[in-house]
Amino acid sequence: MANDDETSPLVERIGPIARDAEQLLALHGELIRSEFRQAAAAIPPALASMGAGAGLAATGGLFGALALVHGLHRATRLPLWGCYGLVGGLLGAAGAGLAASGARRLSAVDLVPRETLATLKEDLEWALGKK
């Protein structure tokens, strides 16, 4: 019976600590999900930029190239094949620039929840009495 009296206050003290630890872990889980959603929200605009760049390059190449080539040929009397090459190169460079811009935006997306991991590390250090 004496042991029951001694362990009872210990159990009464550990119970609230365990509930607080459980609540803290749940909050960290919410924080991780929130940070992941924020990072993931940056992906569609970057992909849209890449798609728009590719689409504009293709559309410009298809519809504008013919008019530009024949206008350049008429104005400069360069060979028609040379005008096609010049206009095609310019449109390709513009499309590559837009695609590279989208790729840079996409590479800037960080899916690792660094803030949450730092907070979790601090909490663990505090819980283990290292601070």
Order of alpha helices (4+ residues) and beta strands (2+ residues): alpha-alpha-alpha-alpha-alpha
